[in-house]
Amino acid sequence: MTKVLTLDEINEILQGHRASGQLTEFQDKSETLIYCPSALGRGWVRDIQLRPGLTLYASENTTKFITRNKVQQHSLDMPLTFKYYLTGGSRVDNDGLSGEVEEVAGKSYLYHLPKTSEIEQDMPGRHSHLCIRITPELMYELCDRIDEFPTPLRNTLENPADSILYHPSPITPAQRQIIKQIFAWPYQGLARHFYLEGKVLELIALHLGQILNGSPQQTTSINRTDRERIYAARDILIQNAVSPPLLVELAQQVELSETRLTQGFRQVFNTSVFNYLHNYRLEQARQLLQTDSLTIQEVAHSVGYTSFSSFTRAFKKKFKMPPSTYLKSI
């Protein structure tokens, strides 16, 4: 009968080897590399934080046992995950999905499963995979066209605590080439860090392009009635900037389809619905900071940011300085 090891048992074995000095591992600031001890087979795992909210995890190992990982409940703030299987696979039983699913080599899986319980099992044999984890907040910072995403992915980004997303797709030749480049682990130190972050963002871009089928959205002329509705949508956003409606709700309120709203909004205001709201919030924050009556934390909360760090990063990106420096400059 094949032996079964839980993730906790595997971590105990690793900790025992670490305590006795028998574990081969290396750490370079944000990057950790661990070579599997013989008790667990052979291979390695790497874990790299590329920036706050963006992590790269990769492993290549061969085992003779079943690995079982039981999650009582995924956290509310779990990141969006892109997982690519080159060899091996997993059986996943998640109560947010319709039955057990088989994740196999040659396919990738984009998922976000907050508040769900799960049992994941890896069978004996060779396993090689790459995993990217990115927070919804960072996705918003990196892209101002979230409103053009397919509804399931957009809902996940707009309402991450309550949205389930699970999207399998084949690994394309272009994706496989980037993964091969990552697994070569070229350069060292800062050069490696920049190289890997660039490749990870490129991989995410290819994955999103795959979901969107690479088909650009066509634009059409806007009649007077639709233009008035788009301006009405803008007004609704401003009036509810702290707690804005979902895009589908906004479209319903102004009696437009989501596609018509997103395309028309970009034509009228030369930006996406989200980016308009994003810039409006930050401009409001800048004006509030000038009043000198609120703290930075209070300003962030008053314009709809629940994460102070996300507010600081967004403010710095737009105004080329963090809010603390801006306060000193006025």
C-alpha positions in Angstrom: 0.0 0.0 0.0 1.4 3.4 -1.0 2.4 5.6 1.9 0.5 8.9 2.4 2.2 12.0 3.9 0.3 15.1 4.9 1.8 18.5 4.3 2.3 18.9 8.0 4.2 15.6 8.2 6.4 16.7 5.3 7.1 20.0 7.0 8.0 18.1 10.2 10.5 16.0 8.2 12.0 19.1 6.7 12.2 20.8 10.1 14.0 17.7 11.6 16.6 17.7 8.8 17.0 21.4 9.2 17.6 21.1 13.0 20.2 18.3 12.4 22.0 20.3 9.7 21.1 17.8 7.0 18.8 20.0 5.0 20.4 21.7 2.0 18.8 25.1 1.5 19.8 28.6 0.4 18.2 32.0 0.9 19.0 35.3 -0.8 16.7 38.0 0.6 13.4 37.3 -1.1 14.3 33.9 -2.7 14.4 30.6 -0.9 15.7 27.3 -2.4 15.3 24.0 -0.7 16.6 20.6 -1.9 14.4 17.7 -0.9 16.1 15.3 1.6 16.3 11.6 0.5 13.4 10.8 2.9 11.1 12.8 0.7 12.5 11.7 -2.7 14.7 14.0 -4.8 14.2 17.5 -6.3 13.9 21.1 -5.2 11.4 23.9 -4.5 11.8 27.6 -4.9 9.8 30.4 -3.4 10.4 34.0 -4.5 8.5 37.1 -3.5 9.0 39.4 -6.6 7.2 42.3 -5.1 4.5 42.8 -2.4 1.5 40.9 -3.7 3.4 38.9 -6.3 5.0 35.5 -5.5 6.6 32.9 -7.7 6.7 29.3 -6.5 8.2 26.4 -8.5 9.1 22.8 -7.8 10.6 19.8 -9.5 10.7 16.6 -7.6 10.1 12.8 -7.6 8.4 11.0 -4.8 7.3 7.5 -3.9 4.4 8.5 -1.7 1.0 10.3 -2.0 1.1 13.9 -0.8 -2.1 15.1 0.9 -2.8 18.7 1.7 -6.0 19.4 3.6 -7.2 23.0 3.9 -9.9 23.7 6.4 -10.8 27.0 4.8 -9.0 29.1 2.3 -8.6 32.7 3.6 -10.8 35.6 2.5 -7.8 37.4 1.1 -6.3 34.5 -0.8 -4.5 35.6 -4.0 -5.4 34.9 -7.5 -3.3 31.8 -8.6 -1.9 30.8 -11.9 -0.7 27.2 -11.8 1.1 25.4 -14.7 1.7 21.6 -14.6 4.7 20.4 -16.8 4.7 16.9 -15.4 2.6 15.1 -12.8 -0.7 16.5 -11.5 -3.1 16.6 -8.6 -6.6 15.5 -7.6 -8.5 18.3 -6.0 -11.7 18.0 -4.0 -12.9 21.5 -3.2 -16.4 22.2 -1.8 -16.6 25.3 -4.0 -16.4 23.2 -7.2 -18.8 20.6 -8.6 -17.1 17.4 -7.6 -13.4 16.3 -7.6 -11.3 17.6 -10.4 -8.1 16.1 -12.0 -5.4 18.6 -12.7 -3.0 17.2 -15.3 0.3 17.9 -17.0 0.1 20.1 -20.1 -2.6 22.3 -18.6 -2.8 25.5 -16.5 -5.3 26.4 -13.9 -6.4 29.9 -12.9 -8.2 29.9 -9.6 -9.4 31.8 -6.6 -11.4 29.9 -4.0 -11.9 31.9 -0.8 -13.8 30.5 2.1 -13.7 27.0 0.6 -12.3 23.8 2.2 -10.1 21.5 0.1 -8.2 18.2 -0.1 -5.4 18.1 -2.6 -3.5 14.9 -3.4 -0.4 14.4 -5.5 0.3 10.9 -6.6 3.7 9.2 -6.5 6.0 10.0 -9.5 7.7 13.0 -11.1 6.1 16.4 -10.5 7.1 19.7 -12.1 5.0 22.8 -11.8 5.1 26.6 -11.6 2.7 28.7 -9.6 2.2 32.5 -9.6 0.2 34.1 -6.9 -1.0 37.7 -7.3 -3.3 39.8 -5.1 -6.4 41.4 -6.7 -5.1 44.7 -5.5 -1.9 44.4 -7.5 -3.8 43.3 -10.6 -5.8 46.5 -10.4 -2.5 48.5 -10.1 -1.0 46.8 -13.1 -4.0 47.0 -15.4 -6.5 49.8 -16.0 -8.7 47.7 -18.3 -10.2 45.3 -15.7 -13.7 46.1 -16.9 -12.9 44.4 -20.3 -12.1 41.0 -18.6 -14.6 38.2 -18.8 -17.3 38.4 -16.2 -16.1 35.6 -13.9 -12.6 37.0 -13.7 -13.8 40.6 -13.3 -16.2 39.6 -10.5 -13.3 38.0 -8.7 -11.2 41.1 -8.9 -14.1 43.4 -8.0 -15.4 41.3 -5.2 -12.6 38.9 -4.2 -14.0 37.8 -0.8 -17.1 36.3 -2.3 -16.2 35.1 -5.8 -15.2 31.6 -6.9 -13.1 31.2 -10.0 -11.7 28.0 -11.5 -10.5 28.1 -15.1 -8.5 25.3 -16.7 -6.8 25.8 -20.1 -4.0 24.2 -22.1 -0.4 25.5 -21.8 0.4 27.2 -25.1 3.8 26.9 -26.8 4.5 30.6 -25.9 3.7 29.9 -22.2 5.9 26.8 -22.2 8.8 28.8 -23.7 8.6 31.4 -20.9 8.4 28.6 -18.2 11.4 27.0 -19.7 13.3 30.3 -19.5 12.2 30.7 -15.8 13.3 27.2 -15.0 16.8 28.0 -16.4 17.1 30.4 -13.4 19.6 32.7 -15.2 21.6 35.6 -13.6 22.0 36.3 -9.9 20.9 38.7 -7.3 19.1 41.8 -8.5 19.4 41.0 -12.2 17.7 37.6 -11.6 14.9 39.3 -9.6 14.1 41.8 -12.4 14.4 39.0 -15.0 12.0 36.7 -13.2 9.5 39.5 -12.5 9.4 40.4 -16.2 8.9 36.8 -17.2 6.1 36.3 -14.6 4.3 39.4 -15.8 4.7 38.2 -19.4 3.2 34.8 -18.5 0.3 36.5 -16.8 -0.3 38.7 -19.9 -0.3 35.6 -22.1 -2.7 33.8 -19.8 -5.1 36.7 -19.8 -4.8 37.0 -23.6 -5.6 33.3 -23.8 -8.8 33.9 -21.8 -9.8 36.8 -23.9 -9.1 34.7 -27.1 -6.9 37.5 -28.4 -9.8 39.2 -30.0 -9.8 43.0 -29.8 -13.1 44.6 -29.0 -14.6 46.6 -31.8 -15.7 50.1 -31.3 -18.8 51.7 -32.8 -20.1 55.3 -32.8 -22.1 56.4 -29.8 -25.5 57.9 -30.2 -26.8 60.8 -28.1 -28.9 58.6 -25.8 -26.0 56.2 -25.0 -23.7 59.1 -24.4 -26.1 60.6 -21.8 -26.3 57.1 -20.1 -22.5 56.9 -20.0 -22.3 60.3 -18.4 -25.0 59.1 -15.9 -22.8 56.1 -15.2 -19.9 58.5 -14.5 -22.0 60.5 -12.1 -23.1 57.3 -10.2 -19.5 56.3 -9.8 -18.5 59.7 -8.4 -21.5 59.7 -6.0 -20.7 56.2 -4.8 -16.9 56.3 -5.0 -16.3 54.8 -1.6 -18.5 51.8 -2.3 -19.1 51.7 -6.0 -21.5 49.3 -7.7 -20.2 46.3 -9.7 -19.9 46.9 -13.4 -22.9 44.7 -14.1 -25.0 46.7 -11.6 -23.8 50.0 -13.0 -24.7 48.9 -16.5 -28.2 47.9 -15.3 -28.7 51.2 -13.6 -28.1 53.2 -16.8 -29.8 50.6 -19.0 -26.8 49.6 -21.1 -25.1 46.3 -21.7 -21.8 45.8 -20.0 -20.0 45.7 -23.3 -21.7 48.9 -24.5 -20.9 50.6 -21.2 -17.2 49.6 -21.2 -16.6 50.4 -24.8 -18.6 53.7 -24.7 -16.9 54.8 -21.5 -13.5 54.4 -23.0 -14.6 56.3 -26.1 -16.1 59.2 -24.1 -13.5 59.5 -21.3 -10.5 57.8 -23.0 -10.1 55.4 -20.1 -11.8 52.4 -18.5 -14.6 52.6 -15.9 -12.3 51.3 -13.2 -9.4 53.6 -14.1 -11.7 56.6 -14.0 -12.8 55.7 -10.5 -9.3 54.9 -9.5 -8.0 58.3 -10.6 -11.0 60.1 -9.1 -10.4 58.5 -5.7 -6.7 59.4 -5.7 -7.4 63.0 -6.7 -9.9 63.2 -3.9 -7.3 61.8 -1.5 -4.8 64.4 -2.7 -7.3 67.2 -2.0 -8.1 65.8 1.4 -4.5 65.7 2.3 -4.2 69.4 1.6 -6.9 70.2 4.3 -4.5 69.0 7.0 -7.5 67.8 9.1 -7.2 64.0 8.5 -4.4 61.5 8.9 -3.2 59.6 5.9 -5.0 56.5 7.2 -8.2 58.4 7.6 -7.9 59.8 4.0 -7.3 56.3 2.6 -10.4 55.0 4.3 -12.5 58.0 3.3 -11.9 57.4 -0.4 -12.6 53.7 -0.2 -9.3 52.0 0.4 -9.4 49.2 3.0 -5.7 48.5 2.7 -3.3 51.3 3.7 -0.4 49.7 1.8 -2.5 49.5 -1.4 -3.4 53.2 -1.0 0.2 54.2 -0.5 1.4 52.3 -3.6 -1.4 53.7 -5.7 -0.8 57.2 -4.6 2.9 57.0 -5.2 2.3 55.5 -8.7 0.0 58.4 -9.7 1.7 61.3 -8.0 5.3 60.1 -8.1 5.7 60.3 -4.3 4.1 58.6 -1.3 1.4 60.5 0.6 3.8 61.1 3.5 6.2 63.0 1.2 3.3 64.8 -0.4 2.2 66.1 3.0 5.6 67.5 3.7 5.7 69.3 0.3 2.5 71.3 0.8 
